[in-house]
Amino acid sequence: MLCIKKKEIRSLTDEALKKTLSQLELELHAERRQIASTGVSSKSGKSRPIKKTIARINTILKERGAAI
């Protein structure tokens, strides 16, 4: 669930977006933990798309006026 397109994000409900957001934050946390413990990422370049998708979801939730 690394990268979700903007069109797909906009088609989701607020509750689905919040659920997806929490899953992505857990993935990012796990990736950061792995980098901190080993010094190397399992898949290079994995964290950047996750962060961009999190930012997209936050932006769309703010546009809709949903509480994050």
NORPEUR-V107435 format. One record per residue. N is the residue number from 1. RES is the residue in three letters. SS is DSSP state (2 for helix, 1 for strand, 0 for the rest). BURIAL is + if it has 16 or more other ideal C-beta (glycine too) atoms within 10 Angstrom, else -. D_CENTER is the distance of its C-alpha to the mean C-alpha in Angstrom with 1 decimal. Layout:
{{N | RES | SS | BURIAL | D_CENTER} {N | RES | SS | BURIAL | D_CENTER}}
This chain:
{{1 | MET | 0 | - | 8.3} {2 | LEU | 0 | - | 7.1} {3 | CYS | 0 | - | 7.9} {4 | ILE | 0 | + | 8.7} {5 | LYS | 0 | - | 11.6} {6 | LYS | 2 | - | 12.4} {7 | LYS | 2 | - | 15.2} {8 | GLU | 2 | - | 13.4} {9 | ILE | 2 | + | 11.0} {10 | ARG | 2 | - | 14.3} {11 | SER | 2 | - | 16.1} {12 | LEU | 0 | - | 14.2} {13 | THR | 0 | - | 15.7} {14 | ASP | 2 | - | 14.5} {15 | GLU | 2 | - | 14.6} {16 | ALA | 2 | - | 12.6} {17 | LEU | 2 | + | 9.8} {18 | LYS | 2 | + | 10.1} {19 | LYS | 2 | - | 10.2} {20 | THR | 2 | + | 7.1} {21 | LEU | 2 | + | 5.3} {22 | SER | 2 | - | 7.5} {23 | GLN | 2 | - | 7.1} {24 | LEU | 2 | + | 3.7} {25 | GLU | 2 | - | 5.6} {26 | LEU | 2 | - | 8.5} {27 | GLU | 2 | + | 7.8} {28 | LEU | 2 | + | 7.4} {29 | HIS | 2 | - | 10.4} {30 | ALA | 2 | - | 12.2} {31 | GLU | 2 | + | 12.0} {32 | ARG | 2 | - | 13.3} {33 | ARG | 2 | - | 15.9} {34 | GLN | 2 | + | 17.0} {35 | ILE | 2 | - | 17.5} {36 | ALA | 2 | - | 19.4} {37 | SER | 2 | - | 21.6} {38 | THR | 2 | - | 22.5} {39 | GLY | 0 | - | 22.0} {40 | VAL | 0 | - | 20.5} {41 | SER | 0 | - | 17.2} {42 | SER | 0 | - | 17.6} {43 | LYS | 0 | - | 16.1} {44 | SER | 0 | - | 16.5} {45 | GLY | 0 | - | 13.9} {46 | LYS | 2 | - | 11.0} {47 | SER | 2 | + | 9.2} {48 | ARG | 2 | - | 9.5} {49 | PRO | 2 | - | 7.8} {50 | ILE | 2 | + | 4.5} {51 | LYS | 2 | - | 5.5} {52 | LYS | 2 | - | 6.9} {53 | THR | 2 | + | 4.6} {54 | ILE | 2 | + | 3.4} {55 | ALA | 2 | - | 7.1} {56 | ARG | 2 | + | 8.2} {57 | ILE | 2 | + | 7.4} {58 | ASN | 2 | - | 9.1} {59 | THR | 2 | - | 11.7} {60 | ILE | 2 | + | 12.6} {61 | LEU | 2 | + | 12.9} {62 | LYS | 2 | - | 15.1} {63 | GLU | 2 | - | 17.0} {64 | ARG | 2 | - | 17.8} {65 | GLY | 0 | - | 18.9} {66 | ALA | 0 | - | 17.0} {67 | ALA | 0 | - | 16.9} {68 | ILE | 0 | - | 13.5}}
